């Protein structure tokens, strides 16, 4: 039966509440306020947003960029007002009903693990960093982490120069190159990297499309690694989560959210290219421009290069989902994963200790201090739309991905703001070292105000007053030959000039690239709890 509207109108002041009703009402109001806080959401650099249209998703080299935030809670407010009025006028009915609702809410919050969430959200301060590289709560490695580690162990055994960091950078670059070629209906130009089946799929998807642009990978997951004993090839299946925009013959544009599964394979006898060439989508053998490949033979090195004997070949592409959906900049989704146990690789501690032995100056304090610096620079750069400020501290892929989100906000005449951001603690999750890079994955627990405003200053999501607690997995990389040095944070680590880094990641003074981890730790990936775990 519908509620009489007259009961929703205030008819009594708080001072006239009957004594028997007051305790129940106060408790009810507090609990409902808590639920409203727990269910609100907002955006932040690298997280709290989605390529898929909701506000929680992975960031590939990163995690997503858009926003989410304070939602339409009118129905909850109306119910609360009704209960207040019922308790005022009919306490015999209202008070027992309030008590029952309070019990139900308490039960629900506990079922959702809300007790810890509420504690985190109400925290007014933090330690500002971790006190130990060990995490107190451990979850076993996830299937994606296992497949990733297996790929490294299998390939590096025969190819000591193999690097997961370089492989993933190459995978991102290849994904973009493939879809750009599809937009031109020239997928066969990438035949050194694409098997016949993959080219056929792309050709079918190219019908009616004249261009594919704004290609941004939000997540890269490992589904499986196949490398049976005696097999000549190693096979890995990757899942990409991405956004891109297609242009049709009439000039109309349409943005898509996509999930694709790519199966790649490579000969066990293949050897990785040098780091400066590994990220280039050129001849798989010598790195010459693809335009030098005639048919399947490179005009420079005279090798047949479409066999997987030199580099990874895409055997197949399966489209799991393709939805017409522009990037979401506002929405309502609660944090997922704050209470998840930290996913720690079983070898994390041993590999961390090995890293400290190779670099005696390296310490947990230095690493977490670097994280705090990167965190602070990103918060300022993101909120002020001066993203170049963060350029020295993030990898090429992460910088480009977050630049895409910042440009999207600008286009929509909005800005996502984070204020009073601070790290509460940091936990070690994984360490991988190869011939070229050390990669350390940390779980970062942080909190901040987080809201999105229009150019006119109107808040369209999030809250200017309620902080949002969150956790993310950050992967930082550093060259394997780099050592810890005591240098100023705002100078070039190579020449010592005032820090001024170009969009390509090179120092404007000495022209040396400083964003690939050659000198100090740079942030390479941001992954959300629900994606990482």
C-alpha positions in Angstrom: 0.0 0.0 0.0 1.4 3.4 -0.8 2.6 5.7 1.9 0.3 8.7 2.7 2.2 11.8 1.6 1.1 13.7 4.7 3.4 11.5 6.8 6.4 12.7 4.8 5.9 16.3 5.7 7.7 17.5 8.9 5.1 18.2 11.6 7.2 18.3 14.7 10.5 19.8 15.8 13.3 17.7 17.2 12.7 19.2 20.6 9.3 17.7 20.8 10.4 14.1 20.3 9.2 11.7 22.9 11.9 10.3 25.1 11.1 6.7 24.2 11.7 7.4 20.5 14.9 9.4 20.6 17.5 6.6 21.0 16.1 4.6 18.2 16.0 7.6 15.9 19.5 8.6 16.6 20.8 5.1 16.0 18.8 4.8 12.8 20.0 8.1 11.5 23.6 7.2 12.2 23.4 3.9 10.5 21.7 5.2 7.5 24.3 8.0 7.2 27.0 5.3 7.4 25.3 3.3 4.6 25.1 6.5 2.4 28.8 7.1 3.0 29.8 3.5 2.2 27.8 3.4 -1.0 29.1 6.8 -2.5 31.9 6.7 -4.9 34.2 9.0 -7.0 37.2 9.0 -9.3 40.9 9.4 -9.0 44.0 9.1 -11.1 44.5 5.5 -12.0 41.4 4.1 -10.3 37.8 4.4 -9.3 36.7 4.5 -12.9 35.9 2.2 -15.7 36.5 1.5 -19.3 33.4 -0.6 -19.1 31.1 2.2 -18.0 31.0 1.4 -14.2 33.4 2.9 -11.8 35.6 -0.1 -11.0 37.9 -1.6 -13.5 41.5 -2.3 -14.2 44.0 -0.1 -15.4 46.4 -1.7 -17.8 49.8 -0.5 -17.5 47.3 1.0 -15.4 43.9 1.1 -14.2 41.1 3.3 -15.6 40.5 7.0 -15.4 36.9 8.1 -15.4 34.8 8.9 -12.4 32.0 7.9 -10.2 30.3 9.5 -7.4 27.5 10.6 -5.1 24.3 9.2 -6.4 20.6 9.5 -6.3 19.6 8.5 -2.7 16.2 10.3 -2.7 14.3 7.1 -2.0 16.4 6.4 1.1 15.9 9.9 2.4 12.1 9.6 1.9 12.1 6.4 3.9 14.1 8.0 6.7 11.7 10.9 6.9 8.7 8.6 6.9 10.2 6.6 9.8 10.9 9.8 11.7 7.3 10.9 11.4 5.9 7.5 12.2 8.0 7.4 15.4 6.9 10.9 16.3 3.2 10.2 16.0 3.0 6.5 16.7 5.9 5.4 18.9 4.3 2.1 19.8 4.6 1.1 16.1 7.6 3.3 15.1 10.1 2.4 17.8 9.9 -1.4 17.3 10.1 -0.9 13.6 13.2 1.3 14.0 14.9 -1.3 16.2 14.1 -4.0 13.6 15.6 -1.9 10.8 18.7 -1.1 12.9 19.3 -4.8 13.5 18.8 -5.5 9.8 21.2 -2.8 8.7 23.9 -3.9 11.2 23.5 -7.5 9.9 23.8 -6.3 6.3 26.9 -4.1 7.0 28.6 -7.0 8.7 27.8 -9.3 5.8 29.4 -6.9 3.4 32.5 -6.5 5.5 31.4 -3.0 6.2 32.7 -2.6 9.7 36.3 -2.3 8.4 35.2 -0.1 5.5 33.5 2.3 7.9 36.6 2.4 10.1 38.8 3.2 7.1 36.5 5.9 5.8 36.3 7.7 9.1 40.0 7.7 9.6 41.3 11.2 10.0 45.0 10.5 9.4 47.6 7.9 8.6 51.1 6.8 9.1 52.1 8.2 5.7 53.8 5.0 4.7 54.5 1.4 5.6 56.5 0.1 8.5 57.4 -3.3 6.9 57.7 -4.8 3.5 55.7 -7.8 4.6 51.9 -7.9 4.4 50.0 -9.2 7.5 47.3 -10.9 5.4 48.1 -13.2 2.5 46.1 -14.6 -0.4 47.6 -17.1 -2.8 48.6 -15.9 -6.3 45.7 -15.5 -8.7 45.4 -17.5 -12.0 46.5 -14.4 -14.0 49.6 -13.9 -11.8 50.4 -17.6 -12.1 50.1 -17.6 -15.9 52.2 -14.4 -16.1 54.9 -15.9 -13.9 54.9 -19.2 -15.8 55.4 -17.3 -19.1 58.4 -15.6 -17.6 60.0 -18.7 -16.2 59.4 -20.8 -19.4 60.6 -18.1 -21.9 63.5 -16.8 -19.8 64.9 -20.3 -19.4 65.7 -20.4 -23.1 65.9 -16.6 -23.7 67.8 -14.9 -20.9 67.1 -11.5 -22.4 63.3 -11.9 -22.1 61.6 -9.2 -20.0 57.9 -9.1 -18.9 58.1 -5.3 -18.7 59.2 -5.1 -22.4 56.8 -7.9 -23.4 53.8 -6.0 -22.0 54.9 -2.7 -23.5 55.1 -4.5 -26.8 51.7 -6.0 -26.3 50.1 -2.6 -25.7 51.9 -1.1 -28.8 50.9 -4.0 -31.0 47.2 -3.8 -29.9 47.1 -0.1 -30.9 48.9 -0.7 -34.2 46.6 -3.6 -35.1 43.4 -1.5 -34.5 44.9 1.5 -36.3 45.6 -0.8 -39.3 42.1 -2.2 -39.1 40.7 1.3 -39.4 42.6 1.7 -42.6 41.6 -1.8 -43.7 45.3 -2.7 -43.9 45.6 -5.5 -41.4 47.7 -7.4 -43.8 50.4 -4.8 -43.5 51.0 -6.3 -40.1 51.4 -9.8 -41.5 54.8 -10.3 -39.7 52.8 -10.4 -36.5 49.4 -11.6 -37.5 48.4 -15.1 -38.6 45.9 -15.7 -41.4 43.1 -16.3 -38.9 43.7 -13.1 -37.1 43.9 -11.0 -40.3 40.6 -12.6 -41.4 38.9 -11.5 -38.2 40.3 -7.9 -38.5 39.2 -7.7 -42.1 35.7 -8.6 -41.2 35.7 -6.0 -38.4 37.0 -3.4 -40.8 33.8 -3.3 -42.9 32.2 0.2 -42.9 35.1 1.6 -40.8 37.5 4.3 -42.2 39.5 5.0 -39.0 40.0 3.7 -35.5 41.5 6.2 -33.0 41.7 7.1 -29.3 42.8 3.5 -28.6 43.4 3.0 -24.9 44.0 -0.3 -23.1 42.6 -0.3 -19.6 43.6 -3.8 -18.5 45.8 -6.6 -19.6 45.2 -10.0 -18.1 47.0 -13.3 -18.6 44.5 -16.2 -19.1 46.9 -19.1 -19.7 50.4 -20.1 -20.7 50.9 -23.2 -22.7 54.5 -24.6 -22.9 54.5 -28.4 -22.8 57.8 -30.2 -22.7 59.3 -30.8 -26.1 57.0 -28.3 -27.8 58.7 -26.0 -30.3 56.5 -23.0 -29.4 55.3 -21.1 -26.3 51.7 -19.9 -26.3 50.1 -17.3 -24.2 46.5 -16.0 -24.1 46.0 -12.4 -23.1 42.7 -10.5 -22.4 42.6 -6.9 -23.3 40.0 -4.5 -21.9 40.0 -1.3 -23.9 38.2 1.8 -25.3 38.5 3.0 -28.9 36.5 5.2 -31.3 35.5 4.1 -34.8 34.8 6.5 -37.7 32.5 5.4 -40.5 32.4 6.5 -44.1 30.0 9.3 -43.3 32.4 10.7 -40.7 30.3 9.7 -37.7 32.1 8.5 -34.7 31.2 5.9 -32.1 33.1 4.9 -29.0 33.2 1.3 -27.8 34.1 -0.6 -24.7 35.7 -3.9 -25.8 37.1 -7.1 -24.3 39.3 -9.2 -26.6 41.3 -12.4 -26.1 44.5 -12.7 -28.1 46.4 -15.9 -28.4 50.1 -15.3 -29.2 52.9 -17.8 -29.8 56.6 -17.7 -30.4 59.3 -20.2 -31.2 61.3 -21.4 -28.2 64.4 -20.6 -30.3 63.4 -16.9 -30.6 65.5 -14.3 -28.8 64.3 -11.0 -27.5 65.4 -7.8 -29.2 67.4 -5.2 -27.3 65.3 -3.0 -25.0 65.6 0.0 -27.3 64.1 -2.0 -30.1 61.7 -4.3 -28.2 58.8 -1.8 -28.0 58.9 -1.1 -31.7 56.4 -2.8 -34.0 58.7 -3.2 -36.9 60.5 -6.1 -38.6 60.4 -8.9 -35.9 64.0 -9.7 -36.6 65.9 -6.5 -37.2 63.4 -3.8 -36.2 63.3 -2.1 -39.6 60.1 -0.2 -40.4 57.3 -2.5 -41.5 57.2 -0.7 -44.9 60.5 -2.6 -45.6 58.7 -5.9 -45.4 57.8 -7.1 -48.9 55.3 -9.9 -48.7 56.7 -11.9 -45.8 60.4 -11.0 -46.3 62.3 -8.0 -44.8 64.2 -6.0 -47.4 66.9 -5.2 -44.8 67.7 -8.5 -43.1 66.3 -10.7 -45.9 64.5 -13.0 -43.5 61.1 -14.5 -43.8 59.5 -12.9 -40.7 55.9 -14.2 -40.4 56.7 -17.5 -38.8 57.1 -16.6 -35.1 60.7 -17.6 -35.3 61.8 -14.1 -34.3 59.0 -12.6 -32.3 55.4 -13.1 -31.1 52.7 -13.9 -33.6 49.0 -13.3 -33.0 47.4 -16.6 -33.9 43.8 -15.6 -33.1 41.6 -12.8 -31.8 38.3 -13.5 -30.1 36.0 -10.6 -29.4 34.4 -11.3 -26.0 32.4 -8.1 -25.8 32.0 -4.9 -27.9 29.5 -2.4 -26.5 28.6 1.1 -27.7 29.6 2.9 -24.6 31.6 6.1 -24.2 33.9 6.4 -21.2 32.0 7.1 -18.0 33.0 10.2 -16.1 30.2 10.1 -13.5 28.4 7.3 -11.9 27.7 5.4 -8.7 29.7 2.4 -7.6 31.1 1.6 -4.2 34.7 0.6 -3.8 35.2 -3.2 -4.3 38.2 -4.9 -2.7 39.3 -2.7 0.2 38.8 -5.6 2.5 40.2 -8.3 0.2 43.4 -9.9 1.6 46.6 -8.8 -0.1 47.6 -11.1 -2.9 51.2 -11.9 -2.3 53.5 -13.9 -4.6 55.1 -16.8 -2.6 58.5 -15.7 -3.8 58.0 -12.0 -3.0 60.1 -11.8 0.2 63.0 -13.9 -1.2 63.1 -11.8 -4.4 62.9 -8.6 -2.4 65.9 -9.7 -0.3 67.8 -10.6 -3.4 67.2 -7.1 -4.7 68.6 -5.6 -1.5 71.7 -7.7 -1.8 72.3 -6.5 -5.4 71.8 -2.9 -4.3 72.9 -2.4 -0.7 71.7 1.2 -0.7 68.2 0.1 -1.6 65.8 0.1 1.4 62.1 -0.2 2.1 62.2 3.4 3.3 63.6 4.6 0.0 61.0 2.6 -2.0 58.0 3.8 0.0 59.4 7.3 -0.1 59.5 7.1 -3.9 55.9 5.9 -3.9 54.9 8.8 -1.7 56.6 11.2 -4.1 54.9 9.7 -7.2 51.6 9.6 -5.4 51.8 13.3 -4.4 52.9 14.5 -7.9 50.2 12.5 -9.6 47.5 14.0 -7.3 48.5 17.5 -8.0 49.0 16.9 -11.8 45.7 15.2 -12.1 43.6 17.7 -10.1 45.2 20.8 -11.8 45.1 19.3 -15.4 48.8 19.8 -15.6 49.5 16.2 -16.4 53.0 17.0 -17.7 54.1 17.4 -14.0 53.7 13.7 -13.5 55.7 12.8 -16.7 59.0 12.1 -14.9 57.4 9.5 -12.6 55.3 7.3 -14.8 55.9 5.0 -17.8 55.0 5.9 -21.3 52.0 3.6 -21.4 50.5 4.9 -18.1 51.2 8.5 -19.0 49.3 8.1 -22.4 46.4 6.2 -20.8 45.8 8.8 -18.1 46.3 11.6 -20.6 43.4 10.1 -22.5 41.2 10.4 -19.5 42.3 13.9 -18.8 41.5 14.9 -22.3 38.1 13.3 -22.0 37.3 15.3 -18.9 38.4 18.5 -20.7 36.2 17.7 -23.7 33.2 17.3 -21.4 34.1 20.5 -19.6 34.7 18.7 -16.3 37.5 18.1 -13.9 38.1 15.3 -11.4 39.7 16.7 -8.1 41.4 14.8 -5.4 42.3 16.7 -2.2 44.2 15.8 1.0 45.3 12.6 -0.6 47.6 10.5 1.6 48.9 7.0 1.9 47.9 5.1 5.0 50.1 2.1 4.5 51.9 0.0 1.8 52.4 -3.7 1.6 54.7 -5.8 -0.6 52.9 -8.0 -3.1 55.4 -9.2 -5.7 59.0 -8.8 -7.1 60.2 -9.9 -10.5 63.7 -9.3 -11.8 64.9 -10.1 -15.3 67.9 -9.2 -17.5 66.7 -5.6 -18.0 64.3 -4.6 -15.2 63.3 -5.0 -11.6 59.6 -4.8 -11.0 58.1 -4.4 -7.6 54.3 -4.6 -7.0 53.0 -2.9 -3.9 49.5 -2.7 -2.5 48.8 1.0 -1.6 46.2 1.9 1.0 45.1 5.5 0.6 42.4 8.0 1.2 41.3 11.4 -0.1 38.5 13.7 -1.0 37.4 12.8 -4.5 34.9 14.6 -6.6 34.1 15.7 -10.1 33.1 19.3 -11.0 32.0 21.1 -14.1 33.9 24.1 -15.4 31.3 26.2 -13.6 32.2 24.6 -10.2 29.1 22.3 -9.9 29.8 19.0 -8.2 28.5 16.2 -10.4 29.9 13.2 -8.5 31.8 12.5 -5.4 31.9 14.6 -2.3 33.8 17.7 -1.2 33.5 16.6 2.5 33.5 12.8 2.7 36.8 11.1 2.1 37.0 8.0 0.0 39.3 5.2 1.1 40.7 2.8 -1.5 43.5 0.4 -2.2 45.3 -0.3 -5.5 48.2 -2.5 -6.7 51.0 -0.3 -8.0 53.9 -1.8 -10.1 57.1 0.2 -10.2 59.9 -0.6 -12.5 63.6 0.2 -12.5 66.5 -0.7 -14.8 68.3 -3.8 -13.4 71.6 -1.9 -13.5 70.3 1.1 -11.7 71.3 1.7 -8.1 69.8 3.8 -5.3 71.2 7.3 -5.4 70.6 10.3 -3.1 69.5 12.9 -5.7 67.0 15.8 -5.5 63.5 14.9 -6.5 63.1 17.8 -8.9 66.3 17.5 -11.0 67.2 15.2 -13.9 68.6 12.0 -12.5 71.1 11.9 -15.4 72.5 15.5 -15.8 71.3 17.2 -12.6 69.5 20.0 -14.5 66.1 21.3 -13.2 63.5 18.6 -13.9 61.9 19.4 -17.3 60.8 16.3 -19.1 59.3 16.3 -22.6 56.1 14.4 -23.5 58.3 11.6 -24.9 60.0 11.2 -21.5 63.3 12.8 -22.4 65.2 15.4 -20.3 65.1 18.7 -22.3 68.7 19.4 -21.2 70.6 16.2 -21.8 68.0 14.6 -24.1 68.3 11.3 -22.2 65.1 9.3 -21.6 64.4 9.1 -17.9 60.9 7.6 -17.8 61.8 4.0 -18.5 63.3 3.3 -15.1 66.9 3.6 -16.1 67.7 5.8 -13.1 65.0 5.4 -10.5 61.6 3.7 -9.9 58.8 4.8 -12.2 55.1 3.8 -11.9 54.2 1.4 -14.7 50.9 -0.2 -13.8 47.9 0.6 -11.5 45.5 -2.2 -11.0 42.3 -2.3 -8.9 41.8 -4.8 -6.1 38.9 -6.6 -7.8 40.9 -6.9 -11.1 44.2 -7.8 -9.5 42.7 -10.3 -7.1 
